[in-house]
């Protein structure tokens, strides 16, 4: 799932399918992030330069994946037990 999340986010960034409110720090993290290898089948995650972070980009990556793959039905009425 993590590999899929990163691939989907990278594609959305490249095609302009993912946008956000103005956040200079997130923009900076997208610019500095490189790929780090996960597994042997071409999977990747984000890597920050030594002494830096891509925590916001990681959070966006997982939130984007969750939004695309959730089975939640927003119009459904909640039932409390």
C-alpha positions, 0 to 999 in steps of 0.5 A, spaced: 500 500 500 505 504 501 508 503 494 502 504 491 501 511 495 507 513 493 506 512 485 499 515 485 502 521 488 508 522 484 503 521 478 498 526 481 504 531 482 506 530 475 500 531 471 497 536 476 492 532 479 493 534 486 493 541 488 493 544 495 493 551 499 499 555 498 504 552 503 511 554 502 514 548 506 510 543 502 512 546 496 520 546 498 519 538 500 516 536 494 522 540 490 528 536 495 525 529 495 528 524 492 526 517 491 528 511 496 528 504 493 523 499 497 523 492 495 526 489 488 520 491 484 521 498 483 517 501 489 519 507 492 518 512 498 520 519 499 527 521 501 530 527 504 537 530 504 541 529 510 538 533 516 532 535 512 525 532 512 519 530 507 514 529 513 509 533 510 510 530 503 509 523 507 503 525 510 500 528 503 502 522 500 498 517 505 492 522 505 491 522 498 492 514 497 486 514 503 482 519 499 482 515 493 481 508 496 477 509 502 470 505 502 467 510 506 460 513 504 459 520 506 452 520 505 450 514 509 447 516 516 451 514 522 448 509 527 451 509 534 451 503 538 
